[in-house]
């Protein structure tokens, strides 16, 4: 019988709209314009995210964010942002079709990821809402821990999706076996 504490759940997440946003976080007009469109202020603390009902904003760098929205509203949200940010030093680029997101959940999820990453992903270090760019088995990824559960979302370029899925499945085998 399998030990429920040694299980791993790997899934492909439904397609998402993703918008890359660049701008000056020190400019109150930029922060206000983004907030008015998304209903959330962009996070200004490194490696954090903010989540709303249908929107997630992930901090990527001092002037860069990745915005996740429902796939069907990606272009509309991008246009709204472009209009709202018109005249400001900012750029908006819809890139949703370029990536695939996997969800890796379970008590040993951090152990699976540790096989291919150098980030410290244990819950006391990589807390709920944390995000980071990095390499997983030499694949560039955007990693996000969306909530308190032991679950991680791994977004990879579409061209690496099959390799990433195969690698994650293989890396999790020892945690899927019956005791």
Secondary structure, 3 states (H helix, E strand, C coil): CCCHHHCCEEEECCCEEEEEEEECCCCHHHHHHHHHHHCCCCCCCCCCEEECCCCEEEEEECCEEEEEEEHHHHHHHHHHHHHHCCCCCEEEEECHHHEEEEEEECCCHHHHHHCCCCCCCCCCCCCCCCEEEEEECCEEEEEECCCCCCEEEEEEEHHHHHHHHHHHHHHCHHHHCCC
